[in-house]
Amino acid sequence: MLRVIEKGSHVAALLFVLVVVPTMALAQDYALAVYAGRLTREKWEKSILPGADFADATIIVATGSWTVARFFGGDLSWELEAQVGKYVGDQDHWEFNLPIIGFRWHRFPWDRYVATSFAWGIGPSYATETPPIELETNDSSSQWLIYWYSELTLGPPASGWEVMLRLHHRSDGYGAVADDGGSNAVCAGLRYRF
């Protein structure tokens, strides 16, 4: 069984080198963004639906990102992002997130009218205290959790500016990093790419 897995990993590595690497182009573009959003008392899949129960807590986030590489003629990019967030309302701590795996799809049929992208990223999250809203909505929580985001952007074609709509999520990773915990914020903001 171990030899089958070992051969499978060799095949996957060979496919990566033959298919993905030739389509990669090193990129040099950067972006700065500011966004804000309200925390919900819902699981992530219900946070974006009408009627979600919102907590009296808002997060304000500043981000810097770097596009490391582009694939498939620039249709897909890999981004690194660093975030600093501050809560106001029923919780007032700081949060630091580092989504090191972030992929963005750039090609949509209507891009000549409205430049659109969809992104998803994941990495570690650290809160300067165990978030009170997470303790209200879960059995427990932790300062260290997993952070992931899902994002839609819209902007004028050939412009560095874009409006971003983001689901900002802290997670226990199904028990991988903590017994329980997590939170969701529905956010909107602006990004400038240069």
Buried (B, 14 or more C-beta within 10 A) or exposed (E): EEEEEEEEEEEEEEEEEEEEEEBBEEBEBEBEBEBBBBBBBBEBEEBBEEEBEBBEBBBBBBBEBBBBBBBBEEEBBBBBBBBEBBBEEBBEBEBBBBBBEBBBBBEBEEEEEBBBBEBBBBBBBBBEEBBBBBBBBBEEBBBBBBBBBBBBBEBEEEEEEBBBBBBBBBBBEEEEBBEBBBBBBBBEBBBBBE
